[in-house]
Amino acid sequence: MEGYEERSLRGKVFERLREDILSGVYKEKEELREASIGEEMGVSRTPVREALRQLELEGLVRIIPNKGAYVTGITQADVRDIYKIRSMLEGLCARWATRHITEAQMTELEEIILLSEFHIKKKEECAEQVSVLDGRFHQVLYQASNSRVMEHVLSDFHKYVKMARRLSVGTKSRAEKSVEEHRNILEAIKKKDADTAERLANQHIMNVMANLHIEE
C-alpha cells in the first residue's frame, strides 16, 4: 500500500506543477521532463510521474507514450466555459451566504473592500494588489456559503483562470468597477436579500468575462 509520506510528496509536486502551469511558468506545448522537475524539487521521478498523470486527468497535461508529457494549458474556450459556469455558482454561493455568513466574515469582506479602494486611490499600478484582494474576497464568500462542496469547486475554478483574473482588474477603471460590484454584493448579503445577492454575484462574473473580451 502507498504510504502517507508518498501520497503527501506526490500531492506537493502536483500542487506546485499545477500552480506553475496555471500561472504561466510553463507554457502551452512545453515538455515537462520528469528528471529535471525531480531535481529542481528535490524528489525522485516517481512522485513527479504520478503528479503528471493526475494533471493529465485534469486536462492540463498530455502524456504521449514514448515521447513525454506536454503542457495542454487552459484554452480560451475553457476560460469561457469556466466563467459561465462560475457565474451561476457564484450567484448560488452569494444566495447561501445570506443565510450562513458570520459577523467575522462580513467584517473581513468589508476590510478587503476598503483596502482595495485604498490601493486604487493610492496609485495607478494597483493591479497586483487588487487581484490578490479580489481573490481573497471571493474565497471568504465561498466560505460564507457554509458548503464545503461549493467552496472546493469554486476555489478550483478560481485557480484555473488565475492569469485571466489578474488581467480582469488590469485597468484602474475596471478595478474600481469590480470593487463597487463587490460592495453591492456585500450590502445585499448584509440585508439578507438573497435574490439581489445572487443576481449581483452572477452579473459580476459575467462583467469580468465581458472585460476579458471572451466570446460567447
N, C-alpha and C positions, 0 to 999 in steps of 0.2 A: 504493500500500500504506500501511496505517496505521503511523505511526512509533512508536518506543518511548515517546517523551515523551507522545504522545496516549494510548497504552494505559495508561501509568502514571498520568496525570491522571484518566482515567476510573475506574481502579481505586481511587484515593484517594477520589474522590467517592462511588463505590459503597460502600466500606467505611464512610465517615462516615455516609451515609444509612441504611445497614443498621443500624449501631450505634444511631443516633438512633431508628429505628423500634422496634428490639428493647428499648431501654431506656426507651421511653415518651415520648421528647421529642416525637415526632409521634404523635398519637392515631389510632385507627381512624376511617376515613372522612374524615380531614383531607386537604385538597388540597395536593399538593406542586407548587409553582409554579417552573418552570424559571428564570425571570428572577430571582426573589428568592433562590433557592438559589445560583444562579451568582454573584450579587452578594455574598452572605454568604461564599462560599468563595473568591471572587476568581478565578473561572473563567468561560469563555464558556458559552453554553447547550448547546453540542454535547456535552461530556462529561457534563453533567447529564442530557440526554436519553438518552444511551446507558446511563448508570447506572440510570435509571428503567426502561429496557427490560430490563436484567439483573435488577433487583429484581422485575419482573413475572414473569420466568421462575421466580424463587424463590417466587412466590406472596405476596410481601409488599406488592406494589403492583398496582393495577388501572388500566390506561390506557384511558380512554373516548375514542374518536375525536371530535375537535372540541370536547371538553369539558376534559379534563385527566387528571392522574394522581392517584389517591387511595390512601391507605394501607389495605391489607387487614388487616395485622397477623396475629397468631397467635391462633387461637381456642382455647377450652378443649379442643375435640376434637383439635386439632393437638397441644396440650401433652400430652394423654393418650397419643396415639399415639407421640409422641417419647419419652416416658418408658418406655413398654412396650418399644419397640424398643431404646432405650438400655440398659434393664436387662439385656437379653440380650447386647448388645455389650460392656457394661462387665464382665459376667461373663467373656466370652471374653478381653477385654483383660487382666483380672487373671490368668487362666489362663496366657496367653502371658508375662505379666510374671514368673511364677515361673521361667521358663526364661531370660529375657533381661535382667532388671533388673541394674543395675550397683550397686556399693557406694556410689558417689556419689549415685545416685538413691534408694537406701534411706536414706541419711543425710539427704537433703533431705526425704523424706517424714516421717521421724522428727521433724525440726526443725519442719515445718509442724504436725504434731500437737501438739508441745509448746507452740508459740506459740499455737495455737488454745486449748489448755487454759488458758494464761496469761490470754488476753483474756477468757475465760468467767469465770474466778475473780475477775478484777480488777474487773469492773463489770457491771451489768445490761444496759446498752446496748452490746451486743457484736456485733449482727447484721452491721453493715457489715464489720468486720474479719474476722469468722469466714466471711462469704460470700466475701471475697477469698481467704482461705486455703483455703477449700473448693474454689474454682475452681483454685487452684494445685496442690492435692493431686491432683485429677483430671487436670490437664494433665501432671504428672510421671508419673502412672500410664499415661497414653496413650503417652507417650514410651517408657516402660519395656516396652511391648508389642513394641517393635522393628519396628513396622509403620507405614509412612507412611500407608497407606490407613486403617488403624484410627484413627490419630491425627487425620487430616483429618476423617473422618466424625464421630467423637465430639466433636471441637472445634467443629464446626459445630452439632451438636445442643446443645452446651453454650451456645453463643451464642443459639440460638433460644429457649431457656427461661430467659434471663437474669433477667427480672423474677420469674418463679415461683421460681427457685432462691434468690433473695435472701429471699423470703418463707419458704422451706423451713427456714431457720435463724433465723427471726424471733423465736423464744422461746428463753429460756435453756435450758429443759429439752430442747427439740429439738436445740439446738446441742450440748449435752452428749452426747446420744444419737448424733448424727451423727459427732462426733469419736471416740466409743467404737467406732462401726462402722468408721471409717477405721483405727483402731488394730488392730482384729481382722483386717481385710483385710491390712494390712501384716504382721502376725505370721504369717498363713498363707502369704504370699508369701515371707517370710524362711525359713520351714520347707520351702519348695518343695512345699507341699501344694496342688496345682492344683485339685483338686475342691472343697476348702473355700474357697479364694480365689475361685473362680468363683461358688460358692453365696452367699458373703457379699456379694460385689460386686453380684450380681443382686438380692439381698434389700435391700441398702442403697438402691438406686434405687427399688425398689417401696415402701420405707418413706417415702421423700421424697414419692412420688406420693400415698400414703395421708395424709401430713401436710398436703398441699395440698387434700385432700378432692376430688380429681379422680375423677369417677365412671367406672366401667368401661364 
